[in-house]
Amino acid sequence: MTAEGFKVERNGENLARILSDMIDELNKIVVVQGNTINVAAMTVIKQRLNNVLKQ
């Protein structure tokens, strides 16, 4: 933990990077019937995570 944020790593994997990759993939989802994912909201969540976690 530093002033820049938390860094969680294990075996070369980084929690911030994993969550960022997951959000990027979720943003690619297109729904034919129903509601598509709210990309703007997911982008805000990603930015909030980046404020707390560091890569």
VMD Tcl script that builds the backbone (N, CA, C; Angstrom):
set m [mol new atoms 165]
animate dup $m
set s [atomselect $m all]
$s set {name element resname resid chain x y z} {
  {N N MET 1 A 0.848 -1.168 0.000}
  {CA C MET 1 A 0.000 0.000 0.000}
  {C C MET 1 A 0.898 1.238 0.000}
  {N N THR 2 A 0.579 2.150 -0.898}
  {CA C THR 2 A 1.296 3.423 -0.966}
  {C C THR 2 A 0.272 4.541 -1.067}
  {N N ALA 3 A 0.758 5.752 -1.162}
  {CA C ALA 3 A -0.147 6.900 -1.345}
  {C C ALA 3 A -0.867 6.811 -2.684}
  {N N GLU 4 A -0.303 6.070 -3.639}
  {CA C GLU 4 A -0.909 5.907 -4.964}
  {C C GLU 4 A -2.057 4.897 -4.958}
  {N N GLY 5 A -2.089 4.022 -3.974}
  {CA C GLY 5 A -3.157 3.036 -3.899}
  {C C GLY 5 A -2.647 1.668 -3.484}
  {N N PHE 6 A -3.551 0.705 -3.529}
  {CA C PHE 6 A -3.237 -0.672 -3.161}
  {C C PHE 6 A -2.730 -1.421 -4.387}
  {N N LYS 7 A -1.805 -2.325 -4.170}
  {CA C LYS 7 A -1.308 -3.179 -5.239}
  {C C LYS 7 A -1.420 -4.618 -4.767}
  {N N VAL 8 A -2.239 -5.391 -5.449}
  {CA C VAL 8 A -2.446 -6.795 -5.091}
  {C C VAL 8 A -1.941 -7.642 -6.254}
  {N N GLU 9 A -0.899 -8.420 -5.984}
  {CA C GLU 9 A -0.294 -9.260 -7.014}
  {C C GLU 9 A -0.040 -10.665 -6.492}
  {N N ARG 10 A -0.091 -11.607 -7.426}
  {CA C ARG 10 A 0.293 -12.981 -7.100}
  {C C ARG 10 A 0.614 -13.697 -8.401}
  {N N ASN 11 A 1.721 -14.388 -8.424}
  {CA C ASN 11 A 2.147 -15.171 -9.592}
  {C C ASN 11 A 2.115 -14.356 -10.882}
  {N N GLY 12 A 2.558 -13.119 -10.814}
  {CA C GLY 12 A 2.621 -12.275 -12.000}
  {C C GLY 12 A 1.300 -11.655 -12.416}
  {N N GLU 13 A 0.240 -11.910 -11.674}
  {CA C GLU 13 A -1.073 -11.331 -11.972}
  {C C GLU 13 A -1.319 -10.162 -11.032}
  {N N ASN 14 A -2.020 -9.149 -11.536}
  {CA C ASN 14 A -2.302 -7.937 -10.783}
  {C C ASN 14 A -3.807 -7.711 -10.754}
  {N N LEU 15 A -4.373 -7.519 -9.564}
  {CA C LEU 15 A -5.825 -7.372 -9.417}
  {C C LEU 15 A -6.370 -6.208 -10.233}
  {N N ALA 16 A -5.701 -5.080 -10.226}
  {CA C ALA 16 A -6.168 -3.917 -10.982}
  {C C ALA 16 A -6.236 -4.228 -12.475}
  {N N ARG 17 A -5.217 -4.904 -12.988}
  {CA C ARG 17 A -5.172 -5.260 -14.406}
  {C C ARG 17 A -6.275 -6.264 -14.753}
  {N N ILE 18 A -6.489 -7.240 -13.885}
  {CA C ILE 18 A -7.524 -8.252 -14.121}
  {C C ILE 18 A -8.904 -7.601 -14.166}
  {N N LEU 19 A -9.196 -6.737 -13.190}
  {CA C LEU 19 A -10.498 -6.066 -13.162}
  {C C LEU 19 A -10.674 -5.156 -14.378}
  {N N SER 20 A -9.624 -4.477 -14.772}
  {CA C SER 20 A -9.678 -3.617 -15.954}
  {C C SER 20 A -9.965 -4.443 -17.208}
  {N N ASP 21 A -9.275 -5.565 -17.358}
  {CA C ASP 21 A -9.511 -6.452 -18.509}
  {C C ASP 21 A -10.940 -6.982 -18.504}
  {N N MET 22 A -11.450 -7.336 -17.321}
  {CA C MET 22 A -12.811 -7.855 -17.222}
  {C C MET 22 A -13.831 -6.791 -17.653}
  {N N ILE 23 A -13.655 -5.565 -17.195}
  {CA C ILE 23 A -14.567 -4.487 -17.569}
  {C C ILE 23 A -14.508 -4.233 -19.067}
  {N N ASP 24 A -13.311 -4.263 -19.654}
  {CA C ASP 24 A -13.181 -4.095 -21.109}
  {C C ASP 24 A -13.958 -5.169 -21.860}
  {N N GLU 25 A -13.861 -6.410 -21.399}
  {CA C GLU 25 A -14.583 -7.504 -22.058}
  {C C GLU 25 A -16.092 -7.382 -21.853}
  {N N LEU 26 A -16.522 -6.999 -20.672}
  {CA C LEU 26 A -17.955 -6.808 -20.413}
  {C C LEU 26 A -18.528 -5.710 -21.303}
  {N N ASN 27 A -17.736 -4.677 -21.563}
  {CA C ASN 27 A -18.196 -3.578 -22.413}
  {C C ASN 27 A -18.426 -4.016 -23.853}
  {N N LYS 28 A -17.869 -5.140 -24.251}
  {CA C LYS 28 A -18.038 -5.656 -25.615}
  {C C LYS 28 A -19.352 -6.414 -25.802}
  {N N ILE 29 A -20.035 -6.722 -24.714}
  {CA C ILE 29 A -21.263 -7.502 -24.790}
  {C C ILE 29 A -22.359 -6.706 -25.484}
  {N N VAL 30 A -22.979 -7.333 -26.465}
  {CA C VAL 30 A -24.106 -6.736 -27.168}
  {C C VAL 30 A -25.305 -7.655 -26.950}
  {N N VAL 31 A -26.397 -7.106 -26.461}
  {CA C VAL 31 A -27.604 -7.878 -26.184}
  {C C VAL 31 A -28.617 -7.607 -27.283}
  {N N VAL 32 A -29.137 -8.675 -27.881}
  {CA C VAL 32 A -30.102 -8.531 -28.964}
  {C C VAL 32 A -31.461 -8.110 -28.413}
  {N N GLN 33 A -31.933 -8.778 -27.384}
  {CA C GLN 33 A -33.197 -8.424 -26.746}
  {C C GLN 33 A -32.921 -8.071 -25.299}
  {N N GLY 34 A -33.464 -6.978 -24.859}
  {CA C GLY 34 A -33.233 -6.564 -23.472}
  {C C GLY 34 A -32.289 -5.385 -23.416}
  {N N ASN 35 A -31.665 -5.226 -22.271}
  {CA C ASN 35 A -30.788 -4.079 -22.048}
  {C C ASN 35 A -29.320 -4.458 -22.220}
  {N N THR 36 A -28.630 -3.679 -23.039}
  {CA C THR 36 A -27.189 -3.845 -23.202}
  {C C THR 36 A -26.502 -3.219 -21.997}
  {N N ILE 37 A -25.308 -3.674 -21.719}
  {CA C ILE 37 A -24.545 -3.158 -20.585}
  {C C ILE 37 A -24.346 -1.647 -20.727}
  {N N ASN 38 A -24.329 -0.959 -19.611}
  {CA C ASN 38 A -24.135 0.485 -19.587}
  {C C ASN 38 A -22.629 0.763 -19.617}
  {N N VAL 39 A -22.110 0.995 -20.816}
  {CA C VAL 39 A -20.668 1.167 -21.008}
  {C C VAL 39 A -20.156 2.396 -20.255}
  {N N ALA 40 A -20.912 3.464 -20.266}
  {CA C ALA 40 A -20.484 4.685 -19.567}
  {C C ALA 40 A -20.332 4.432 -18.067}
  {N N ALA 41 A -21.286 3.725 -17.484}
  {CA C ALA 41 A -21.217 3.419 -16.052}
  {C C ALA 41 A -20.042 2.504 -15.745}
  {N N MET 42 A -19.797 1.523 -16.612}
  {CA C MET 42 A -18.669 0.610 -16.399}
  {C C MET 42 A -17.336 1.352 -16.513}
  {N N THR 43 A -17.265 2.334 -17.403}
  {CA C THR 43 A -16.052 3.125 -17.555}
  {C C THR 43 A -15.799 3.951 -16.290}
  {N N VAL 44 A -16.849 4.492 -15.706}
  {CA C VAL 44 A -16.721 5.241 -14.452}
  {C C VAL 44 A -16.239 4.318 -13.330}
  {N N ILE 45 A -16.795 3.115 -13.276}
  {CA C ILE 45 A -16.367 2.143 -12.260}
  {C C ILE 45 A -14.890 1.804 -12.451}
  {N N LYS 46 A -14.475 1.627 -13.691}
  {CA C LYS 46 A -13.080 1.324 -13.987}
  {C C LYS 46 A -12.168 2.458 -13.508}
  {N N GLN 47 A -12.568 3.688 -13.747}
  {CA C GLN 47 A -11.783 4.842 -13.299}
  {C C GLN 47 A -11.717 4.891 -11.763}
  {N N ARG 48 A -12.842 4.583 -11.107}
  {CA C ARG 48 A -12.858 4.572 -9.647}
  {C C ARG 48 A -11.909 3.500 -9.100}
  {N N LEU 49 A -11.923 2.321 -9.726}
  {CA C LEU 49 A -10.993 1.257 -9.307}
  {C C LEU 49 A -9.544 1.700 -9.478}
  {N N ASN 50 A -9.272 2.391 -10.578}
  {CA C ASN 50 A -7.908 2.854 -10.831}
  {C C ASN 50 A -7.469 3.912 -9.822}
  {N N ASN 51 A -8.428 4.589 -9.187}
  {CA C ASN 51 A -8.089 5.563 -8.151}
  {C C ASN 51 A -7.679 4.881 -6.853}
  {N N VAL 52 A -8.123 3.646 -6.656}
  {CA C VAL 52 A -7.842 2.919 -5.420}
  {C C VAL 52 A -6.716 1.901 -5.612}
  {N N LEU 53 A -6.756 1.197 -6.741}
  {CA C LEU 53 A -5.770 0.157 -7.014}
  {C C LEU 53 A -4.707 0.675 -7.959}
  {N N LYS 54 A -3.495 0.212 -7.791}
  {CA C LYS 54 A -2.440 0.582 -8.732}
  {C C LYS 54 A -1.924 -0.666 -9.430}
  {N N GLN 55 A -1.488 -0.473 -10.650}
  {CA C GLN 55 A -1.016 -1.612 -11.433}
  {C C GLN 55 A 0.456 -1.836 -11.265}
}
mol reanalyze $m
mol bondsrecalc $m
mol representation Tube
mol addrep $m
